[in-house]
Amino acid sequence: MCSNGVNTLQLRATIEQINEAVALTRRWTHRSYHSAENGLLPKTAGALQQVQSLLDEARALLDEAGELAEREGTAADTASVQLV
């Protein structure tokens, strides 16, 4: 639905695509973490582990943003059309 000039369905789809991209990046980071850990690079592994945590936080915020967009879009969906 389009409310306040914003198509909330498209916005939610965009947020979902961003979340999927972050999920992919998180998987790559996780693999790199294991490579560093197995390669006895503890500082590098630690940094990659911190990146994983930040990406997890980003995904949680994206989930929240998607839910908020749905709720706000539904709440703003009270537009009326009048014949002039």
N, C-alpha and C positions, 0 to 999 in steps of 0.2 A: 504494500500500500504506500501511497505517496502522501506524506503529511509534512506540513511546514516546508514544502519544496524539496523534501528528501524522500527518496524511495527507500523505505526501511528494509524491504526485502533485499534490495541490492546491497544496501549497507551491511546487513547481516551476512550476506554471501561473501562480501569483500573481507569482512572480519574473519570469517571462517577460512578463506584462502590464506590470509596472513598467518592464522594460527597453524594451518597445515605446513606452510613454509618454515615457520619457527620449529615445528615438530621435526621436520626433516633435518634442519640445522642442528637440533638437539641430538638426533641420532648420530649424525656425523661427528659431533663433538664427543659423544659418548665413545664412539669407536676410537677416536684420536686419544681420548683419555686412557683407554686400555692399551693402546700402542705405547704411549709414553710410560705408563705404569710397568708394562712388561719390558720395556727398554731401559728400565732403571733410571728414569728421568723424573724424580719425585717432585721437583718444583714445577715442572711443566704439567705433570699429572694433576697437581694441586690446583694450578691455575685453570686447567680445563674442567676440573670438578666444580670450581666456582662458577665458570661460565654455564655449566649445565644447570646449576641452581638458579642463576639469573634467567635462563631461558624458560625454566619451569615457572618462575614467577611471571614472566611475560605471558606465557600461555594461560595462566590462571586469570590474569588481567584481561586478556582477550576474550576468554569465556565470559567473564563478568560484563565486558563491554557488549558482547552479543546479546546477553540476556537483558541488559539495560536498554539497548536499542529496540528490542522487541516490546518491552514493557512501555517505554516512552512512545513508541510508534503506535501502540494500541491506545494509549491514553490520549494521544493527539489526534486520533482518528475520529474526531467528532465534527469534522467539517460538514457544512451543509451547502447545498447548491440552491440558488434562488433564481427564478426567472425574472429578468429585468425588463 
